[in-house]
Amino acid sequence: MFSLLVISILVVGVWVISLSVFWWSFVWVCIVMFLVSLEVWFSSFGLVSCWGDFLMVDNFSFSLVSLTILISGLSVLASVRDIGKSGNKSSSFVFVVLVLTLVLVFSFSVGSLLIFYVLFEFSLIPILLIILGWGYQPERLQAGKYMMLYTVSASLPLLVLIILVLGEEGSVFWGLGCGGFGSGWLVSICASLAFLVKLPVYGFHLWLPKAHVEAPVAGSMILAGVLLKLGGYGLIRFFYLLGLFSSLSISVVFCLGLGGGVVASMVCFVQSDVKALVAYSSIGHMSLVLGGVYSNTDWGWLGCLIMMVAHGLCSSGMFFLAGETYKGYHTRSLYLIKGGLVMIPGVALCWFLMCAINMAAPPSLNLWGELMLGISILSYSIIFAFFTGVMTFLSGLYSWYVYSSTQHGQCPFWVRGGVVLEEFICYVVCFMLVMPLWGVSVFLMSFC
C-alpha cells in the first residue's frame, strides 16, 4: 500500500516540473518505486485493505503493480529519442503514458468489481491514443477499431453479470465470496469472455497482431507487458469470487485455449514481420496461463503469476529490440533483417538474451512458470500433455528462428555503411528487464 500511495503522489508532483525533464522524472520515479517494491514481491503479507475496502492488495496484485511501474518507466526511456524529436508532442506522450500507468496500477489494486470494470475499460483509451497519435502507418486506424470493437463488445456481458451480482448479493468486493450465485455455462461465459479477449485466447486474437504492428515502441511494450495481464488477473479474481470451476464450459474453453496455443505457435513460423511474430508468441504463452487458471490449483495460480510477470518482462524486451532493429534497418521484415551480429553486436547480445529467456532457458523465470503451469495442467488431465509439450518445443524453435534470421546472414547493402544506434539505452532497458527475470529465479532456487 505504501508504494501505491507514494507513486500517486510522486507522479502527480512530476507535472509541476519543467516539461523539458518531464520524461526524465517519470522514468526515475518508476524505477525507484519498482526497486522499493521488490522486497514484497513474494512475501506473505496476505490481503491488505485500505480506504474502506476501496483498495485491496495481496501478493498477486502487488507483483503486477510492480510490473506495471517498471514497464511504464522503461517504455518512456525506450522512446526518449523519438520524444526528443517530436517537440511539443513529447509532453503529451509522457502524460498519456502517465495516465495509463495510474489506471493500470489502480486496476490491479481496487477491491470493487464495478470499479475494476470501469478501469478495465478505461485503460483502452490511453493505449488507443498512443496507437493513433504515435503509430507508424495509416493502418493504425483500422488496428484501433479492431481493438475497441473486440474488447468493448466482449465486455458487455461482464457488465450485466456484475450488475446482477450487485443486485443479488448487495456487494461486489473481491474479499466477499459469491459462490452461491451459480456456476451455469451462461454465467461462466459472461464472466470469462471479456478476459479471454484481453488475454487473448486463440480465436479472439485478431486485434492483437494488428495493434502491435501499428503501435510505437512504448505502446507495444505496455500492451504486451501489462495490458494482456489484466485478462489473467481478471479470470482468477472472478473465478475465485463466483466459484465457476465445475462448469462444463470451462473444460471446453480449456481445450480450445490449449489447442489454439499450439496453432498460434505454428503461425509464428509463417510471419514475415518481427513484431507480428512476437505478438503470436504471446498468444501461445498466454494459453498456458489460461490452462493454469482453469486447473483450479494453488500451484497453477502461482504459476500463472510467475508466467505473467516473466512474459511481461520478456515480451516487452523483444518488442523494444524489434523497434531498435527497425531504426537501423528501416524495415521489420525477417527476409531483409540480416547480419545484425556483425553490424550491431550490442543489440545482437540483447537479442540472444531475450530469445533464450523466451524459450525458458535456465535460470530464467520463464522456466519456473512453464514447469509449474505444465504440472498443474497435467493434474487437470493427462490428455493435455501433448499440447503442453508441443507448445514448449515450438516456443524454443521459433525463438531461435528469430535470432538466427535476424543476426546471421549477409547484411543488406543499404546498411553496410554502419548502423548508428544509441546502444547505451538498449543496454539499460535490457538490463532492467533481464535482472528481475534472473534475480527472482535465483531467489526461487534458494528455496528448492
N, C-alpha and C positions, 0 to 999 in steps of 0.2 A: 504494500500500500504506500510505503514511503516513496518508492520510485514513481508511482503513478502521480502522486501529488506534486512531487518535485519537478518532474518533467513537464507537467502542465504549467507550472509557474515559470519555469525557465524558458520554454518555447514561446510563451506569450511575452516574456521580457525581451526576447530576441528582437521582437518587432520594433522596439524602441531604438535599437542600434541602427547605425547608418546602413543604408541599403547596399553600400559597396562591400560590406563584410557580412551581409545577411547570411549568405550561403556558408561562409566560414564558421560563423557562430552556430548555425544549425547543425553542421557536421560534428563540431566538437561537443555540443550538448548531447547529441545522440550517442556518440562513442563513450563519453564519460558515464552517462546513465546506463549504458549496456555493461560497462565494467563494474559499476556499483551493483547491478542486479545479478551478476554471475554467482554470487555466494548463495543465492536462494533458488538456483535452478532445480536442483534435485534434493533440496532439504524437505523435511517432513513437518511443515508448519500447518498443514490442514487447510480448512476453509476459513478465510478471514473476511468479515463483512464490515462495511463502513457506511455512514450516512443513511442509517435506517434500511439496510439491505439493498441500497441502490447500487453499491459496488461490492462484488463478491469475487474474491481472487483465491485460487488454490494453485497447487503445483502445475497443473495442466495449463491453466490460462496464463500464469506468470511466465512460463517458458515462451509462450507465443508472444506475449507482450515484449519480452526482451528481444526476440527475433525481429519483431516489427521495428523496434527502435534502431537496431543495428542495420537492417536492410535499408531503412529510410535514410539514415545518415550516409551510408556508402553509395546509395543511388544518386544523391546530390553530389557527392565527391566524384563519382564516375562521370557526371555531366558537367563538371566545372569548366572545361574548355568550351563546350557549347554555350554554357551560360555566359561566359565572358564575351563571346562574340555576339550575343543577342541583345545587348544593350539594356533597354528598359524592361524587356521581357524576362530578364533574369530574376528580378524580384517577384514577378508574378508566378514564375515556375516554382521557386522555392516556397512561396506562400501556398500554392496548391498542394505541394508535397507535404507541407506542414499540416494543412487541414486534413489530408488523407491519413497522416500519421496519428493525429489525435483521434480521428474517427475509428481507426483500427484498434488503437490502444483501449478505448472505451468499449469497443465491440467485444473484446476479449475479457472485459472486466465487469460489465453490468450484470446485475442479478435478476433483471426482469426480462422475460421472454419478449414482451411487446417492445421494450426499448431496444433490445438486441435486434429485433426485426427491422426497426426504423434505421438503426445504424448499419445493419447488414445491407439494406437497400441504398442508403445514402452514400456508402463507400463507392458505389458505381459512378457517382457524379464526378468526383475528382479524377479518377482514372480515365473517365471519358474525356474530360477537359485536357488531360495530358496527351491522350492519343490524338484528339482533334487539333490541339494547338501546337504540338511539337512533333507530330508524326512525320514520316518520311514521304509518303506517296499520297496522291488524291484518293486512293482506295481506302484511306483511313476512315472516310465517311461510312463506307459500307461495313468496315470492321466494327465501328462504333454502333451501328444499327444492329448488327448481329448480336453483339454483346448485350445490348439493352433488351432486345426482344427475347432472347433466350432466358436471361436471368430474371427479368421482371415478370414475364408470363409464368415461369415455373414457380415463382414465389407467392403467387396469389393464393393457391390452396393452403399454403402455410399460414397466411394471414387469417384465413377463415378458421383454421384449426386453433390458432391462438385465441381468437375471439370466443370460440366455443369452450375452450378450456377456462377462459376467464369467467364466462357465464356459469359454468358447471362447478368449478372449484372456488371461485371468488378471489383467486390469486394466481399469478403467473411468475413466481420466483423459482430460480434453479434449486434452491435448497429444499423446496417442498415437493414431496413425491405425489405424482398424479397417476400412479399405476392403475387405478381403478377406472380410468377414463375409457379404456378399451384398447384392444390390440387387433382390430379387424384390418383387412387388407386396405380399405379406403383410408383409414387413419394413418397407416404406415406409409402409404404413397404420399399423402398430403404432408406428412412430417419430413419425408426424405427427398422429395422431388427437387426442391429448391437447392438443397445441399449437393445432390447428385449432379446438378448442372454446374454448380460452383466448383465442385471438386476437380475436374469434371470426370464423369464416367463415360466410357466409350458409347457413342450414340447420341450424347448430349454435348459433344465436344467441339462442334464445328466453329463455334465462336472463338475458341482459344487460339488456334494457329493464326487466324486472321488478325486477332488483336495483337499477338506477339510480333508478327511480321511488320505491322504498321506502327507499332508503338516505339517511342525513343528508348534509349538505354535504361533510363530511370523507370519508365513505365513498365518495361519488361521485367526488371528486377523486382519491383514491388508486386507486380501481378503474379509472377511465379513464386516469389519468396514468401508472400504474406496473404494476398487475397485468396489464393486457392486453399489456404489452410483454414479459412472460415468455413469451408464445406465440411472438412473433417471435424472441426471443433463443434459445429452446429449439430452434426449427426450424433456425436457422443452425448452432448448435453440433452438433446431432445429425446433420445432413446432411453437415457437414464431417467429422465423425468416421466415419460409416458409409459415405459415398460413395453416396448413393441418387439420383443425378441422372439416371441412364439409364432408370429405370423408367417404364413406360407409365402407371402410376397417378399419377405426378407430373403428367403432361400433363392427365390427366382432372381432377385436383383444381385445377390451374391454371385450366382453363376454367370449372369450377364456381365457383371463388373470384371471378374477374373478372365472370362473369355475375351472381353473387349480389350483388356490389358495386353493379352497376347497379340491380338490383331494390331493394336496401336504400336507395339514394339516391332512388328513386321513392317508396318507402314514407314517406320523410320528409315529403312534402307532404300526407299524409293524417293525420298525427299532430296531436292537439289539445293534448297535454302537452309543454311545453318540454323537460323532461328526457328524455322518450321520443324526441323529435326529435333531440336531441344524441346520444343513445345509438345511434340508427340511422345517424347520420352517421359515428360511429366505426367502424361495420361497413364502410361504404363506403371510408373511408380505410385501414383495416387490410387490405382486399382488395388495395390497391396494394402494401402491404408483402409480402403473400403472393406477388404476382407478382414482386417484386424478389428474394425468396429463391429461388424456383424458376427464375429466369433463369440462375442459376449463373454470375454475373459479379461481379467485384470492384466494378464500378460500381453494380450492383444492390444488393449488400450494403451499400455505403456509403450509397446512397440509402435503404435500409431503416433504417439507424441515424439518419440525419437526419430521416426522416419520423416515426420513433417518438419521438424527442426533441421535435420540433416539435408533433406531435399530443398528446403528453403534457402539454405546457405549455398549448396552446390549448384542448383539451377540458376540462382542469381549470378554466381560467378561465371557460369557458362554463357549466359546472355550478355554479361559485361564483356567477356572476351570476344564474343561474336561482334559486338559493337566496335571494339578496338580493331579487330581484323577488318571490318568494313571501312574504317577510316584510313587504313593503309592500302587496301586493295580496291576500294570503291565498288565492291560487289560482295554479295554473300553466297554466291554460287559455289558449291563444292567442286564443280568442274573447273573453276578458274582460280580458286584459292589454293596455291601450291607453293612449296618451298619456304614455308614460314620458319622452319628450323634454321635456315641459313640467313634469311633476311631480318627476322625479328626473334632472336634466340631467347630473349627475356620473356616475351609473350608466349613463345613455344613451351617454355618451362611451366608457365601458369596453365597452359592448355593440358600439359601432361598431368599435373596435379589434379585438376578438376575432372578430367576424364577418368583418372584412376579412382577418385573418390566416387564418381557417378556410378562406376561399376562395382562399388562396395569392396574395394581392395582394403585389406587391413593396413594400419589400425584405424580406419575411418569410422565415423559414427554411423554411416550408412550400413556397414556390415552388421552392427548390433541391431539396427532397425529391421533389416531383412531377415536376420535369424529369428528374432522374436515374432515377427509377423508370420514367417513361414511355419513356425511351431504352432502358433495359435490357429492358423488356417487349417493345418493338418489335424488339430484337435477337433475342429468342426466336422471335417470329413476327409478321409484319405484320398477321395477321388480328386481333390484339388491339388494333390501333389504334382501332377503332370503340369497344370497351368503355372504353378509357382516355379517349378524347375525350368520350364521353357522361358518364362519371363526373366528369371535370373540369368540364364545363359544369353538370351538376346540382349539384355542390358549391357553385359560385358562386351558383346560383339559390336553393337553399334557405337559404344563409347570409344573403342579403339579404331573403329571405322572413321569416326570424325577426326580423331587425332592423326591417323596415318594419311587421310585425304588432304588435310589442311597443312600439315607440317613437312611432308615429304613430296618429292617430285620436283619438276623444273618450274621455277618462278616465272610468271608472265612477264613479257618484255616491258610493259608499262610501269612495273615496279622494280625493275632491275637496278635502277639508279639508287635504290635505297629507300627504306620506309622510315620516315621520321615520326616517331611516337614518343610521348612523354611516358617512358616506361616506369618512372618512379611512382606515379599514381596507380599504374597497373599492379606494381609490387605491393603497394599499401592495401589496395582493395582486396587482392587475393590473399594477402597475409591475414587480414582481419576476418576473411571467410574460412580459411583453412585452419587457423589455430583453434577456433571453437570445435571444429569437426574432429580434430585430433586430440585436443585437450580433454573434452568431455569423454571421448572414447577411452583414453588412458585412465580417466577417473573411474569409469565403469569397470575397467580391467582390474583396478586395485581391489575391488570387492568380490572378485571371482577367484 
